[in-house]
Amino acid sequence: MKEELIQFEGLVTEILPEARYRIQLDVGHEIIAYTAGKMRKHRIKTLAGDRVTVEMSPYDLERGRLIFRHKDERAPTGPRPARRFFRR
């Protein structure tokens, strides 16, 4: 039987090579996480300072899989300005 995965939220502190990230969890620990396949498939970019959700195995609490990037609260939520197209 497959073990249940543990989910934590945290903050990306550093971007490492090969789609890995150093993440500071809300509980105080620092881990290394890689990007999940669905995030790669849909080309979801993660930058330093982003809030993320990480899945971890109960057997290895030093590594995890980044499964969700939370939307930025500071981003504008209003309607987009109209685009103007110029023809020559």
C-alpha positions in Angstrom: 0.0 0.0 0.0 1.3 3.4 -0.9 2.1 5.8 1.9 0.3 9.1 2.3 2.2 12.2 1.3 2.5 15.2 3.6 1.8 18.7 2.2 3.4 21.9 3.4 3.3 25.5 2.3 6.5 27.6 2.0 8.4 30.3 0.2 10.9 29.8 -2.6 14.2 31.3 -1.5 16.6 30.2 -4.2 16.4 28.7 -7.7 18.8 25.9 -8.3 19.9 24.1 -11.5 17.9 21.3 -13.1 14.4 22.7 -12.1 15.1 22.5 -8.3 14.3 25.0 -5.7 15.4 25.8 -2.1 12.2 26.3 -0.1 11.7 27.7 3.4 8.7 25.9 4.8 6.2 27.8 7.1 7.1 25.3 9.9 10.7 26.6 9.8 12.6 23.8 7.9 14.5 24.4 4.7 14.2 21.7 1.9 15.1 21.1 -1.7 12.2 20.5 -4.1 11.8 19.7 -7.8 9.0 20.8 -10.1 6.2 18.3 -10.6 5.4 16.9 -14.0 2.1 18.7 -14.4 3.8 22.1 -13.7 6.4 21.3 -16.3 3.8 20.2 -18.8 1.7 23.4 -18.4 4.9 25.6 -18.3 4.2 27.1 -14.9 7.2 29.2 -14.0 8.3 29.6 -10.4 10.5 32.5 -9.2 12.2 33.3 -6.0 9.7 34.8 -3.5 6.7 32.8 -4.7 4.4 31.0 -2.3 4.2 27.3 -3.1 2.7 24.0 -1.9 5.2 21.1 -1.5 4.5 17.3 -1.2 6.9 15.3 0.9 7.3 11.6 1.8 7.2 10.8 5.5 10.4 8.9 5.0 12.6 11.7 3.6 11.8 15.1 5.1 14.7 16.9 3.3 13.3 16.7 -0.2 10.0 17.3 -1.8 8.0 17.9 -5.0 6.6 21.4 -5.8 3.0 20.8 -6.8 1.3 24.3 -6.7 2.4 27.9 -7.1 0.0 30.3 -5.3 -1.2 33.4 -7.2 0.4 36.6 -6.2 -1.9 38.7 -4.0 -0.4 41.9 -5.3 -1.3 41.2 -8.9 -4.1 43.4 -10.3 -7.5 41.7 -10.4 -9.4 44.3 -12.4 -10.2 44.2 -16.1 -7.3 44.3 -18.5 -6.8 47.5 -20.6 -8.0 47.2 -24.2 -5.3 46.4 -26.7 -5.0 48.7 -29.7 -3.9 47.4 -33.0 -2.4 49.7 -35.5 -2.5 49.0 -39.2 -0.3 50.6 -41.8 
